[in-house]
């Protein structure tokens, strides 16, 4: 489930409740909880600033406090940019992801293998990796 910030369905902020999940998400997951053995959330950054896991804890805490307990939780991390054209240090993203995994006990983490940005400029949607020997090489 995508949980974008500031949308009618996802995460939001207001001065009375702080960061929290929207009520439609809670209703949907509560209604469908019996049909699924896992919950797969897609990480959406709330801004373009440096990522700090503490900036996300209130919203995720609210989500997991208000929905039924799914036996397995998973995270679709959208920030690894595994198909990037250039090498770059992903240490900060890995540390951020590990903090979410440790706090929320995500059973697994995945990412779309595609081009999410080109030379630091974000794309509106990931492009598939280049289907060439170099484009398919998993080494950095």
SVG drawing of the C-alpha trace seen along z (x, -y; Angstrom):
<svg xmlns="http://www.w3.org/2000/svg" viewBox="-14 -23 44 38">
<polyline fill="none" stroke="black" stroke-width="0.4" points="0.0,0.0 1.4,-3.4 1.4,-5.9 2.1,-9.3 2.3,-12.4 -0.5,-14.9 -2.8,-12.9 -6.4,-11.9 -5.1,-8.3 -1.7,-7.9 0.1,-9.9 -0.8,-13.4 -0.2,-16.0 -2.5,-18.3 -1.9,-20.3 -4.3,-18.3 -3.0,-14.8 0.5,-15.4 1.8,-12.9 -0.7,-10.1 -2.2,-7.7 -5.4,-8.9 -8.7,-7.3 -9.5,-5.8 -6.3,-3.7 -7.3,-2.4 -10.8,-1.6 -9.5,0.2 -6.9,2.3 -9.3,3.1 -12.0,4.3 -9.6,6.4 -7.3,7.7 -8.8,11.2 -8.1,11.6 -4.3,11.0 -1.5,12.6 0.9,9.7 1.0,5.9 3.4,4.4 3.8,0.7 5.6,-1.5 7.9,-4.1 7.2,-7.6 9.5,-10.5 7.8,-13.4 10.1,-16.0 13.4,-16.4 15.4,-17.0 17.8,-14.6 16.1,-11.5 15.9,-10.9 13.9,-7.9 12.6,-9.8 10.7,-12.0 8.6,-9.0 8.1,-7.2 4.9,-9.0 3.1,-8.3 4.2,-4.6 3.5,-4.2 0.0,-5.5 -0.5,-3.2 0.5,0.0 -1.4,-1.0 -4.7,-1.6 -4.8,1.4 -5.2,5.1 -1.9,7.0 -0.9,8.5 1.3,11.6 4.0,10.3 5.0,6.7 7.1,5.8 8.6,2.5 8.9,1.4 11.8,-1.0 11.7,-3.4 14.9,-5.2 17.7,-2.7 17.6,-3.6 19.3,-0.4 19.4,-1.1 21.2,-4.5 23.5,-5.5 26.2,-6.6 27.6,-5.0 26.8,-6.8 26.9,-6.1 23.7,-4.5 24.8,-4.3 22.4,-6.9 19.5,-5.2 20.6,-1.8 20.8,-3.2 17.4,-4.8 15.9,-1.5 17.5,0.5 16.0,-1.8 12.5,-1.2 13.1,2.6 14.3,2.7 11.4,0.6 8.6,2.2 9.9,5.7 9.6,5.7 10.2,9.3 11.7,8.1 12.6,5.0 12.5,4.7 12.9,2.1 12.0,1.8 15.1,2.4 14.8,-0.7 16.1,-4.2 14.4,-6.5 16.7,-9.4 19.2,-10.4 22.3,-12.3 20.3,-13.3 17.2,-14.5 14.1,-12.5 12.0,-10.9 8.2,-10.9 8.2,-7.1 11.0,-4.6 12.3,-3.6 13.3,0.1 17.0,0.8 18.9,0.8 18.7,4.4 22.3,4.6 25.1,6.6 26.2,3.5 22.6,2.6 21.9,6.0 25.1,6.3 24.2,6.4 27.6,5.2 28.0,1.5"/>
</svg>
